[in-house]
Amino acid sequence: MSMPLDYGRRRVILALAALPIGAAAASRVGSDDLMEEVDYRVLDPAQPVTAKARVEVIEFFYYGCRWCNEFQPYLDEWLLRKPADVAFRYQPAIRNTRWIVLTKAFYALQALGQLPRLHVPLYRAYHREGINVEDQAVLTGWALKHGIDFKAFDALMRSDEIMSKVAASRELTYAYQVDSTPSVVVNGRYLTNSGIAGGVPRLMEVMEGLIALARKEAR
């Protein structure tokens, strides 16, 4: 869920809200427009970057998160025009045991090569269709209806391999200091989320500003 806003962040958001609608819509966030501890946090220590030749962007998400679901269309649009020098990946966040089943689902669908096809439908099942996919039996039935082989999916969901990935997700959630979803981390150093940025639409703008900041630093 989105984190509470402190007083400083409220002032910034209220100031933005006071702009004429046309001006707000036309505004774009550049690297020089961002303020540390207002728009983003600097991770200390910084985390390793796997895509060293490119700017790495990671979204920490949870399928049951309302704001992650709202952010996904913005992300889908951005992925269609993602710059070639940017590497993006999804990373399930896990902060309590309730999140385990859908975290396992992410890795099981990934192992079966079905994640690109079913990532958005899994959000839709939870948030629009009211399907209790946090229940593993219900989730398995949903996967079966979407053309997933029952034996393969069920075996993965019960496997040590998938549980080890769930454990790794939990470690990454804490290593990256993710306390809210959706959170976006740029180059293992800069973290923002919908609460810090002041809403889901502006999260995308701040993310693009942090990418520009990472490029500037690389030069």
Backbone as JSON, one array per atom type, in Angstrom:
{
  "sequence": "MSMPLDYGRRRVILALAALPIGAAAASRVGSDDLMEEVDYRVLDPAQPVTAKARVEVIEFFYYGCRWCNEFQPYLDEWLLRKPADVAFRYQPAIRNTRWIVLTKAFYALQALGQLPRLHVPLYRAYHREGINVEDQAVLTGWALKHGIDFKAFDALMRSDEIMSKVAASRELTYAYQVDSTPSVVVNGRYLTNSGIAGGVPRLMEVMEGLIALARKEAR",
  "N": [[0.83, -1.18, 0.0], [0.25, 2.4, -0.31], [2.49, 4.76, 1.16], [2.16, 7.0, 4.05], [2.08, 10.57, 3.59], [4.54, 12.96, 4.44], [4.74, 16.25, 6.03], [6.23, 18.02, 4.39], [6.07, 16.82, 1.87], [3.32, 16.96, 1.46], [3.0, 19.72, 1.13], [4.31, 20.18, -1.29], [2.69, 18.69, -3.04], [0.21, 19.94, -2.71], [0.85, 22.41, -3.76], [1.31, 21.73, -6.43], [-1.25, 20.9, -7.06], [-2.56, 23.3, -7.08], [-1.93, 24.45, -9.49], [-3.05, 25.52, -12.76], [-5.2, 23.35, -14.63], [-4.37, 22.73, -17.28], [-1.66, 23.47, -17.22], [-0.64, 21.71, -15.33], [-1.05, 19.3, -16.63], [0.69, 19.6, -18.74], [3.16, 19.63, -17.64], [6.43, 18.26, -17.2], [8.67, 16.08, -15.59], [12.0, 16.63, -15.03], [15.45, 15.68, -14.46], [16.57, 17.78, -13.03], [14.43, 18.83, -11.73], [13.75, 17.26, -9.62], [13.6, 16.53, -6.1], [15.51, 15.4, -3.48], [14.38, 13.33, -0.85], [11.91, 14.42, -1.11], [10.81, 13.8, -3.63], [12.08, 11.38, -4.02], [14.11, 8.79, -2.48], [17.49, 8.21, -1.46], [19.14, 5.2, -1.59], [20.93, 3.63, 0.94], [22.94, 1.2, 2.02], [23.76, 1.45, -1.53], [22.36, -0.78, -3.98], [23.48, -3.74, -5.78], [23.87, -3.56, -9.35], [22.61, -5.26, -12.08], [22.39, -4.92, -14.83], [24.76, -3.52, -16.11], [25.65, -1.97, -18.26], [23.54, -0.45, -18.93], [20.84, 1.73, -17.82], [19.3, 0.64, -14.96], [16.06, -0.32, -14.11], [13.76, -1.17, -11.69], [10.64, -2.5, -10.81], [9.07, -2.92, -7.81], [6.43, -4.81, -6.76], [3.04, -5.91, -5.95], [0.56, -8.22, -6.71], [-1.9, -8.0, -5.43], [-2.06, -5.37, -4.72], [-3.66, -2.34, -4.81], [-2.69, 0.1, -5.87], [-0.55, -0.73, -7.41], [-1.91, -2.07, -9.42], [-3.22, 0.12, -10.56], [-1.03, 1.47, -11.5], [0.0, -0.15, -13.5], [-1.09, 0.21, -16.21], [0.13, 2.67, -16.94], [2.76, 1.87, -16.86], [2.76, -0.11, -18.83], [2.35, 1.44, -21.12], [4.7, 2.97, -21.09], [6.62, 0.97, -21.4], [6.31, 0.31, -24.06], [7.64, 2.34, -25.31], [10.09, 2.36, -24.19], [13.39, 3.47, -23.62], [16.35, 2.37, -25.37], [18.61, 2.23, -23.82], [17.82, 1.53, -21.32], [17.2, -0.93, -18.91], [14.63, -2.99, -17.81], [12.88, -4.6, -15.13], [10.44, -6.69, -13.48], [9.9, -7.08, -10.01], [8.68, -9.05, -7.56], [7.44, -7.87, -4.49], [7.58, -8.75, -1.05], [6.12, -8.71, 2.0], [4.6, -9.84, 3.96], [3.06, -12.93, 5.06], [0.71, -13.36, 3.67], [1.2, -12.57, 1.1], [2.53, -14.58, -0.16], [1.44, -16.62, -1.89], [0.72, -15.33, -4.35], [3.17, -14.33, -5.03], [4.57, -16.68, -5.49], [3.06, -17.44, -7.7], [3.85, -15.58, -9.65], [6.52, -16.39, -10.15], [6.1, -19.03, -10.95], [4.56, -18.72, -13.31], [6.43, -17.32, -14.77], [8.46, -19.26, -15.04], [7.13, -21.02, -16.7], [7.0, -19.63, -19.01], [4.82, -17.99, -19.38], [4.35, -15.55, -18.29], [4.43, -12.95, -19.66], [1.97, -13.08, -21.02], [0.04, -13.42, -19.01], [0.42, -11.66, -16.9], [-0.93, -9.1, -16.68], [-3.68, -10.02, -16.86], [-3.77, -11.4, -14.38], [-3.68, -9.38, -12.48], [-6.15, -8.25, -13.21], [-7.94, -10.31, -12.57], [-7.87, -10.27, -9.77], [-8.53, -7.57, -9.04], [-10.66, -6.65, -10.65], [-12.35, -8.73, -11.33], [-12.88, -9.98, -8.99], [-11.85, -12.41, -8.05], [-10.58, -14.73, -5.79], [-7.58, -14.99, -5.86], [-5.52, -15.15, -4.09], [-5.84, -17.42, -2.7], [-4.5, -20.57, -3.0], [-5.64, -22.83, -4.26], [-7.81, -21.72, -5.64], [-6.4, -19.99, -7.29], [-4.96, -21.85, -8.85], [-7.04, -23.06, -10.24], [-7.88, -20.85, -11.73], [-5.6, -20.45, -13.32], [-5.66, -22.8, -14.82], [-7.98, -22.39, -16.35], [-6.98, -20.49, -18.0], [-5.42, -21.8, -19.78], [-3.14, -23.02, -18.75], [-1.06, -25.75, -18.01], [-2.15, -28.08, -15.68], [-0.68, -29.95, -14.05], [1.99, -29.15, -14.37], [1.95, -26.49, -13.44], [0.97, -26.81, -10.81], [2.98, -28.42, -9.71], [5.17, -26.68, -9.8], [4.27, -24.62, -8.09], [4.41, -25.92, -5.69], [7.04, -26.43, -5.36], [10.48, -26.58, -4.17], [12.22, -24.97, -5.53], [10.7, -22.73, -6.38], [9.93, -21.74, -3.88], [12.39, -20.97, -2.89], [12.9, -18.8, -4.47], [10.89, -17.11, -3.63], [11.79, -16.65, -1.02], [14.12, -15.27, -1.66], [12.99, -13.01, -2.82], [11.84, -11.82, -0.59], [14.16, -11.13, 0.83], [15.27, -9.26, -0.96], [13.29, -7.31, -0.92], [13.64, -6.17, 1.6], [16.35, -5.46, 1.49], [16.35, -3.49, -0.46], [14.9, -1.65, 0.86], [12.12, -1.43, 0.66], [9.08, -0.26, 1.5], [6.57, 0.14, 0.65], [4.2, -0.37, -1.98], [3.31, 0.42, -5.38], [6.85, 0.37, -5.74], [9.64, 1.96, -7.22], [12.9, 1.42, -8.28], [15.85, 2.9, -9.32], [18.81, 2.19, -10.89], [19.77, 0.84, -8.64], [20.01, 2.66, -6.63], [18.29, 4.92, -6.37], [15.15, 5.4, -5.0], [11.66, 5.52, -5.4], [8.12, 5.89, -4.81], [4.51, 5.52, -5.06], [3.45, 6.93, -2.95], [5.53, 8.67, -2.07], [5.98, 10.09, -4.46], [3.58, 11.34, -4.85], [1.26, 10.28, -5.93], [-0.07, 7.92, -8.34], [-0.01, 8.64, -11.2], [2.03, 10.63, -11.22], [4.17, 9.18, -10.33], [5.24, 7.82, -12.53], [6.34, 9.98, -13.94], [8.29, 10.89, -12.13], [9.89, 8.62, -12.07], [10.92, 8.65, -14.71], [12.37, 11.01, -14.53], [14.32, 10.23, -12.68], [15.65, 8.31, -14.17], [16.81, 9.97, -16.07], [18.48, 11.37, -14.35], [20.22, 9.32, -13.55], [21.46, 8.79, -15.98], [22.82, 11.2, -16.38], [24.63, 11.16, -14.26], [26.14, 8.98, -15.04], [27.59, 9.98, -17.13]],
  "CA": [[0.0, 0.0, 0.0], [1.02, 3.63, -0.42], [2.91, 5.22, 2.47], [1.66, 8.32, 4.39], [2.91, 11.67, 3.16], [4.9, 13.87, 5.51], [4.29, 17.62, 5.81], [6.91, 18.6, 3.24], [5.52, 16.27, 0.64], [1.98, 17.51, 1.29], [3.12, 21.08, 0.62], [4.65, 20.09, -2.71], [1.53, 18.18, -3.77], [-0.8, 20.99, -2.71], [1.3, 23.44, -4.71], [1.04, 21.21, -7.78], [-2.7, 20.87, -7.26], [-3.02, 24.66, -7.3], [-1.66, 24.85, -10.87], [-4.15, 25.31, -13.71], [-5.23, 21.98, -15.12], [-3.55, 22.61, -18.48], [-0.25, 23.54, -16.85], [-0.27, 20.46, -14.65], [-0.99, 18.22, -17.61], [1.8, 19.8, -19.65], [4.44, 19.59, -16.92], [7.24, 17.05, -17.24], [9.67, 16.1, -14.54], [13.36, 16.35, -15.45], [16.34, 15.36, -13.34], [16.8, 18.99, -12.23], [13.2, 19.18, -11.02], [13.54, 16.34, -8.51], [14.17, 16.88, -4.81], [15.75, 14.26, -2.59], [13.51, 13.26, 0.32], [10.57, 14.89, -1.49], [10.39, 12.96, -4.76], [12.75, 10.08, -3.99], [15.1, 8.55, -1.43], [18.73, 7.58, -1.88], [19.37, 3.98, -0.83], [22.24, 3.5, 1.57], [23.86, 1.19, 0.87], [23.22, 1.2, -2.87], [22.3, -2.2, -4.29], [24.19, -4.1, -7.03], [23.15, -3.41, -10.61], [22.94, -6.39, -12.95], [22.51, -4.42, -16.21], [25.74, -2.46, -15.87], [25.83, -1.12, -19.44], [22.32, 0.33, -19.12], [20.17, 2.19, -16.6], [18.43, -0.44, -14.49], [14.82, 0.09, -13.46], [13.06, -2.31, -11.08], [9.39, -2.22, -10.11], [8.64, -3.81, -6.74], [4.97, -4.79, -6.86], [2.27, -7.05, -5.46], [-0.66, -8.32, -7.5], [-3.05, -7.59, -4.64], [-1.93, -3.95, -4.39], [-4.53, -1.49, -5.64], [-1.91, 1.12, -6.57], [0.22, -1.44, -8.45], [-2.86, -2.3, -10.49], [-3.44, 1.41, -11.21], [0.22, 1.88, -12.15], [0.36, -1.03, -14.6], [-1.32, 0.8, -17.55], [1.18, 3.65, -17.21], [3.97, 1.11, -17.12], [2.6, -0.76, -20.14], [2.56, 2.47, -22.15], [6.11, 3.33, -21.07], [7.4, -0.15, -21.93], [6.23, 0.35, -25.52], [8.59, 3.36, -25.8], [11.26, 2.31, -23.3], [14.66, 3.72, -24.33], [17.22, 1.19, -25.52], [19.66, 2.22, -22.78], [17.18, 1.22, -20.04], [16.81, -2.32, -18.66], [13.53, -3.01, -16.84], [12.39, -5.9, -14.7], [9.51, -6.76, -12.36], [10.38, -7.79, -8.83], [7.65, -9.14, -6.53], [7.76, -7.52, -3.11], [6.87, -9.61, -0.1], [6.27, -8.16, 3.34], [3.89, -10.67, 4.93], [2.79, -14.27, 4.54], [-0.44, -13.32, 2.76], [1.67, -12.3, -0.25], [3.34, -15.7, -0.65], [0.83, -17.37, -2.99], [0.83, -14.6, -5.61], [4.59, -14.26, -5.36], [4.85, -17.97, -6.13], [2.41, -17.44, -9.01], [4.71, -14.83, -10.56], [7.67, -17.2, -10.54], [5.63, -20.21, -11.68], [4.21, -18.28, -14.66], [7.7, -16.98, -15.42], [9.13, -20.52, -15.39], [6.38, -21.65, -17.79], [7.01, -18.74, -20.16], [3.48, -17.44, -19.54], [4.22, -14.29, -17.56], [4.0, -11.84, -20.52], [0.56, -13.23, -21.39], [-0.9, -13.47, -17.88], [0.73, -10.68, -15.86], [-2.05, -8.16, -16.55], [-4.9, -10.74, -16.47], [-3.77, -11.76, -12.97], [-4.17, -8.16, -11.82], [-7.58, -8.09, -13.51], [-8.68, -11.31, -11.8], [-7.96, -9.84, -8.37], [-9.09, -6.25, -8.8], [-11.89, -6.37, -11.39], [-13.24, -9.89, -11.4], [-13.18, -10.42, -7.63], [-11.44, -13.81, -7.84], [-9.67, -14.81, -4.63], [-6.38, -15.68, -6.33], [-4.59, -15.35, -2.97], [-6.06, -18.82, -2.31], [-3.74, -21.32, -4.0], [-6.54, -23.7, -5.02], [-8.55, -20.85, -6.56], [-5.41, -19.54, -8.27], [-4.66, -22.95, -9.76], [-8.21, -23.17, -11.12], [-7.82, -19.7, -12.65], [-4.53, -20.73, -14.28], [-6.16, -23.87, -15.7], [-8.92, -21.77, -17.29], [-6.21, -19.68, -18.93], [-4.62, -22.64, -20.65], [-1.92, -23.49, -18.11], [-1.09, -27.17, -17.66], [-2.37, -28.21, -14.24], [0.39, -30.66, -13.37], [3.21, -28.34, -14.39], [1.75, -25.33, -12.57], [0.84, -27.28, -9.42], [4.3, -28.88, -9.26], [5.99, -25.5, -9.56], [3.77, -23.92, -6.91], [4.79, -26.68, -4.49], [8.46, -26.79, -5.46], [11.5, -25.88, -3.39], [12.8, -23.97, -6.41], [9.88, -21.51, -6.32], [10.0, -21.21, -2.52], [13.68, -20.3, -2.72], [12.75, -17.5, -5.13], [10.07, -16.32, -2.7], [12.69, -16.22, 0.06], [15.01, -14.25, -2.23], [12.18, -11.8, -2.98], [11.73, -11.19, 0.73], [15.45, -10.51, 1.13], [15.42, -8.08, -1.8], [12.34, -6.29, -0.44], [14.26, -5.47, 2.74], [17.63, -4.88, 1.06], [16.04, -2.26, -1.2], [14.15, -0.78, 1.78], [10.79, -1.24, 0.08], [8.05, -0.3, 2.53], [5.31, 0.48, 0.0], [4.14, -0.75, -3.39], [4.49, 0.08, -6.16], [8.09, 1.12, -5.57], [10.52, 1.88, -8.37], [14.3, 1.67, -7.94], [16.66, 3.19, -10.5], [20.25, 1.94, -10.75], [20.09, 0.34, -7.31], [20.36, 3.79, -5.77], [17.21, 5.89, -6.17], [13.86, 4.76, -4.78], [10.45, 6.32, -5.26], [6.89, 5.1, -4.85], [3.35, 6.36, -5.31], [3.28, 7.83, -1.81], [6.56, 9.7, -2.12], [5.82, 10.9, -5.67], [2.34, 12.11, -4.77], [0.22, 9.67, -6.73], [0.35, 6.97, -9.37], [0.43, 9.27, -12.46], [3.31, 11.34, -11.09], [5.23, 8.19, -10.12], [5.89, 7.59, -13.82], [7.14, 11.16, -14.26], [9.47, 10.87, -11.26], [10.74, 7.53, -12.55], [11.64, 9.11, -15.89], [13.34, 11.98, -14.05], [15.42, 9.49, -12.05], [16.42, 7.72, -15.27], [17.63, 11.06, -16.61], [19.5, 11.64, -13.35], [21.2, 8.24, -13.63], [22.24, 9.01, -17.21], [23.69, 12.35, -16.15], [25.71, 10.72, -13.39], [27.01, 8.06, -15.79], [28.49, 10.77, -17.97]],
  "C": [[0.87, 1.24, 0.0], [1.3, 4.18, 0.97], [2.34, 6.6, 2.75], [2.63, 9.38, 3.91], [3.27, 12.53, 4.36], [4.52, 15.29, 5.12], [4.91, 18.24, 4.58], [6.35, 18.11, 1.94], [4.12, 16.79, 0.38], [2.04, 18.91, 0.68], [3.4, 21.08, -0.88], [3.42, 19.68, -3.52], [0.42, 19.22, -3.83], [-0.44, 22.1, -3.68], [1.05, 23.0, -6.14], [-0.45, 21.22, -8.08], [-3.26, 22.25, -7.55], [-2.76, 25.16, -8.71], [-2.91, 24.7, -11.72], [-4.06, 23.91, -14.3], [-4.34, 21.8, -16.33], [-2.08, 22.62, -18.16], [0.2, 22.27, -16.19], [-0.12, 19.34, -15.64], [0.23, 18.34, -18.49], [3.15, 19.63, -18.98], [5.11, 18.24, -17.08], [8.31, 17.18, -16.19], [11.02, 15.72, -15.13], [14.22, 16.09, -14.24], [16.57, 16.57, -12.45], [15.59, 19.4, -11.42], [13.0, 18.34, -9.74], [14.24, 16.81, -7.24], [14.32, 15.63, -3.96], [14.93, 14.43, -1.32], [12.15, 13.92, 0.1], [10.02, 14.0, -2.59], [10.97, 11.56, -4.72], [13.66, 10.0, -2.77], [16.35, 7.94, -2.06], [18.97, 6.37, -0.99], [20.8, 3.94, -0.3], [22.23, 2.24, 2.44], [23.12, 1.01, -0.45], [23.29, -0.3, -3.15], [22.98, -2.5, -5.63], [23.28, -3.96, -8.25], [23.58, -4.54, -11.55], [23.14, -5.95, -14.4], [23.47, -3.24, -16.22], [25.94, -1.53, -17.05], [24.62, -0.23, -19.69], [21.81, 0.83, -17.78], [19.18, 1.11, -16.18], [17.24, 0.12, -13.73], [14.1, -1.16, -12.96], [11.75, -1.82, -10.48], [9.14, -3.3, -9.08], [7.12, -3.7, -6.64], [4.36, -5.97, -6.11], [0.95, -7.06, -6.22], [-1.9, -7.85, -6.74], [-3.06, -6.12, -4.27], [-2.75, -3.11, -5.36], [-3.71, -0.5, -6.47], [-1.0, 0.49, -7.64], [-0.68, -1.69, -9.67], [-3.11, -1.01, -11.26], [-2.2, 1.86, -11.99], [0.5, 1.09, -13.42], [0.06, -0.45, -15.98], [-0.29, 1.86, -17.92], [2.48, 2.94, -17.58], [3.92, 0.43, -18.48], [2.87, 0.23, -21.27], [4.03, 2.84, -22.25], [6.98, 2.22, -21.67], [7.38, -0.18, -23.45], [7.24, 1.34, -26.1], [9.86, 3.39, -24.95], [12.54, 2.53, -24.09], [15.55, 2.48, -24.34], [18.27, 1.11, -24.43], [19.1, 1.94, -21.39], [16.81, -0.26, -20.0], [15.76, -2.33, -17.56], [13.24, -4.44, -16.41], [11.38, -5.73, -13.56], [10.17, -7.52, -11.22], [9.25, -7.86, -7.8], [8.2, -8.7, -5.18], [7.01, -8.47, -2.19], [7.18, -9.15, 1.32], [5.45, -8.91, 4.39], [3.48, -11.98, 4.27], [1.62, -14.31, 3.56], [0.02, -13.15, 1.31], [2.37, -13.49, -0.89], [2.74, -16.34, -1.89], [1.0, -16.63, -4.32], [2.27, -14.33, -6.01], [5.03, -15.56, -6.02], [4.25, -18.01, -7.54], [3.26, -16.7, -10.04], [5.84, -15.71, -11.07], [7.26, -18.46, -11.3], [5.27, -19.84, -13.12], [5.46, -17.91, -15.45], [8.41, -18.24, -15.9], [8.45, -21.2, -16.57], [6.37, -20.79, -19.06], [5.69, -18.05, -20.41], [3.3, -16.08, -18.88], [3.82, -13.13, -18.48], [2.51, -11.89, -20.86], [-0.38, -13.01, -20.21], [-0.61, -12.48, -16.75], [-0.45, -9.72, -15.63], [-3.36, -8.89, -16.22], [-4.93, -11.15, -14.99], [-4.16, -10.55, -12.11], [-5.68, -8.05, -11.99], [-8.43, -9.08, -12.7], [-8.9, -10.84, -10.37], [-8.8, -8.58, -8.22], [-10.41, -5.98, -9.51], [-12.88, -7.51, -11.33], [-13.56, -10.46, -10.03], [-12.83, -11.87, -7.35], [-10.39, -13.85, -6.74], [-8.41, -15.6, -5.0], [-5.28, -15.74, -5.25], [-4.75, -16.74, -2.36], [-5.43, -19.7, -3.39], [-4.63, -22.24, -4.84], [-7.32, -22.89, -6.05], [-7.62, -20.36, -7.68], [-5.12, -20.62, -9.31], [-5.81, -23.17, -10.74], [-8.24, -22.06, -12.16], [-6.76, -19.95, -13.73], [-4.97, -21.79, -15.29], [-7.1, -23.31, -16.76], [-8.21, -20.91, -18.33], [-5.18, -20.51, -19.7], [-3.31, -23.14, -20.07], [-2.07, -24.96, -17.73], [-1.14, -27.34, -16.15], [-1.18, -28.83, -13.53], [1.66, -29.83, -13.28], [3.1, -27.17, -13.42], [1.72, -25.75, -11.11], [2.19, -27.73, -8.88], [5.22, -27.7, -8.96], [5.57, -24.78, -8.29], [4.16, -24.61, -5.61], [6.3, -26.91, -4.4], [9.36, -25.96, -4.54], [12.13, -24.76, -4.21], [12.03, -22.64, -6.32], [9.94, -20.91, -4.92], [11.32, -20.51, -2.26], [13.64, -18.92, -3.38], [11.88, -16.57, -4.29], [10.94, -15.79, -1.56], [13.64, -15.12, -0.44], [14.27, -12.94, -2.43], [12.03, -11.06, -1.66], [13.03, -10.48, 1.1], [15.66, -9.24, 0.32], [14.5, -6.96, -1.36], [12.96, -5.48, 0.7], [15.58, -4.83, 2.35], [17.41, -3.56, 0.34], [15.17, -1.3, -0.38], [12.76, -0.43, 1.24], [9.74, -1.37, 1.18], [6.67, 0.03, 1.96], [5.36, 0.0, -1.45], [3.1, 0.1, -4.1], [5.67, 0.98, -5.82], [8.95, 0.91, -6.81], [11.93, 2.25, -7.92], [15.09, 1.83, -9.24], [18.13, 3.05, -10.15], [20.66, 1.53, -9.33], [20.32, 1.41, -6.28], [19.19, 4.7, -5.41], [15.88, 5.16, -6.07], [12.76, 5.8, -4.7], [9.25, 5.39, -5.25], [5.71, 6.06, -4.98], [3.09, 7.32, -4.16], [4.26, 8.98, -1.83], [6.3, 10.65, -3.29], [4.57, 11.76, -5.63], [1.25, 11.57, -5.68], [0.77, 8.79, -7.83], [0.77, 7.66, -10.68], [1.79, 9.94, -12.34], [4.46, 10.38, -10.83], [5.97, 7.92, -11.42], [6.79, 8.76, -14.2], [8.42, 11.19, -13.42], [10.43, 9.77, -11.7], [11.56, 7.98, -13.76], [12.68, 10.17, -15.52], [14.55, 11.31, -13.42], [16.27, 8.77, -13.1], [17.35, 8.77, -15.87], [18.77, 11.41, -15.65], [20.61, 10.59, -13.4], [22.07, 8.38, -14.87], [23.26, 10.13, -17.01], [24.88, 11.95, -15.3], [26.68, 9.8, -14.12], [27.97, 8.8, -16.69], [29.64, 11.38, -17.16]]
}
